[in-house]
Amino acid sequence: MLAERMKKVSTSPTMKVAGEAAKLKRQGVDVVDFGAGEPDFPTPQPAKDAAKAAIDQNFTKYTPPAGTADLRQAICARYKADYGVSFTEAETIVTAGGKQALYNIAMVLFNPGDEVITHAPYWPTIPEQIKLADATPVIVHTKPEDAFAVHPDAIIAAITPRTKAIIINSPANPTGAVISEANMAAIADVAAKRGIWVIVDLCYEKLIYDNVPHNLVKVLSDRNRERTLLAGSASKAYSMTGWRCGWILGPKDVIAAADTLQGHSTSNVASISQKAALQALTGSQEPVTMMLNEYKVRRDQLMEWFSEDSRFECAKPAGAFYLFPRITKVLEATGITSSGDFSQMLLDEARVALTAGEGFDAPGFLRISYATSLDRLREGTTRILEFVKKHERPGAAAR
Ligand SMILES: Cc1ncc(COP(=O)(O)O)c(C=O)c1O
């Protein structure tokens, strides 16, 4: 009954967990939810006020499919201010989140038979979108031993004559890893020589904790500008996930194609959301700093709590808001066969929702979102550590 293409795609594992946790919560169960891929903070007040004003001023009609001129200009101005690189209105389009930004790119760029390289552990939507475009994902695995660094050599070794694009997500979901400028430059140089597109998912670009240089926009613009596409989003930076507002920045012809595609599919992002995003991008960036500082406190606290049991091997996330511990030693100690089973049992018995590594092509890991309050983090971590103790096989106590 369904189209062939649907046989190739799987449902989002993160949304599955969110659905199960929400169902339990509706039944009145006290679930600690570490599944969420979204900030727990309210959308900053000035953005909400801008949206209310838009409604009151009847700014509630269609806009151009690619977004209003003032928002497109504001996106360019934001990137100029943040990265020192100039873009014009024709080089950007407003999309329904970073997800549609990446989807539009896949649809307008990839052909059947094209190979698209990306790195794992990955955000599952990336390979699924490649498959939806009838192209083939080529996965390069990164390792926890060096904080999931994306090594240019491994990416370059995966290039074949069929390689159309390389997709880099930095900071990355689920690992929190940030690619270094030097590694990005090495990839960009080879991509430029071989005519390969570099697509960067910058959805978490504002959530980098320490002073890590991360001007990928300039690195790529200097080396491979005519084949660079940047996907950004208001979702995580401004706690605006539900407003559905993101963007692409890149060459005019790709943007024009995305505009045509969007014009025949979703059309414009809600006019009201566009006004809110305009305010978020052009107003004070103080709310971003406030949220970042709070995530940092939570990250450090969570790392400390998990250090109580050294079998949770946690690489320190440099960005985003996920801890991604390897739990192979926990599985050994408890006899639980997989991280998938572990997370299901944890939800059933201890009422903690999180996403197992399997969904990110990383069995043996767990993704813990710390986009939740310190109180809930303490409660959930206590439950996880107690759950492990309860299931420990005799003689397997933590050191
Ligand atoms: C790595 C990554 N990219 C893009 C997105 C897209 O988010 P949105 O469509 O809300 O901008 C997400 C959301 O979870 C993500 O984790």
PDBQT file of the ligand as one rigid body, heavy atoms in Angstrom, charges set to zero:
ROOT
HETATM    1  C1  LIG A 401      21.535  17.370  15.411  1.00  0.00    +0.000 C 
HETATM    2  C2  LIG A 401      20.214  17.993  15.174  1.00  0.00    +0.000 A 
HETATM    3  N1  LIG A 401      20.032  18.682  14.041  1.00  0.00    +0.000 NA
HETATM    4  C3  LIG A 401      18.875  19.272  13.756  1.00  0.00    +0.000 A 
HETATM    5  C4  LIG A 401      17.817  19.201  14.634  1.00  0.00    +0.000 A 
HETATM    6  C5  LIG A 401      16.568  19.866  14.211  1.00  0.00    +0.000 C 
HETATM    7  O1  LIG A 401      15.877  20.585  15.130  1.00  0.00    +0.000 OA
HETATM    8  P1  LIG A 401      14.803  21.641  14.660  1.00  0.00    +0.000 P 
HETATM    9  O2  LIG A 401      14.132  21.092  13.452  1.00  0.00    +0.000 OA
HETATM   10  O3  LIG A 401      13.892  21.808  15.812  1.00  0.00    +0.000 OA
HETATM   11  O4  LIG A 401      15.573  22.887  14.331  1.00  0.00    +0.000 OA
HETATM   12  C6  LIG A 401      17.940  18.487  15.826  1.00  0.00    +0.000 A 
HETATM   13  C7  LIG A 401      16.821  18.329  16.758  1.00  0.00    +0.000 C 
HETATM   14  O5  LIG A 401      16.824  17.560  17.684  1.00  0.00    +0.000 OA
HETATM   15  C8  LIG A 401      19.188  17.881  16.102  1.00  0.00    +0.000 A 
HETATM   16  O6  LIG A 401      19.387  17.211  17.243  1.00  0.00    +0.000 OA
ENDROOT
TORSDOF 0
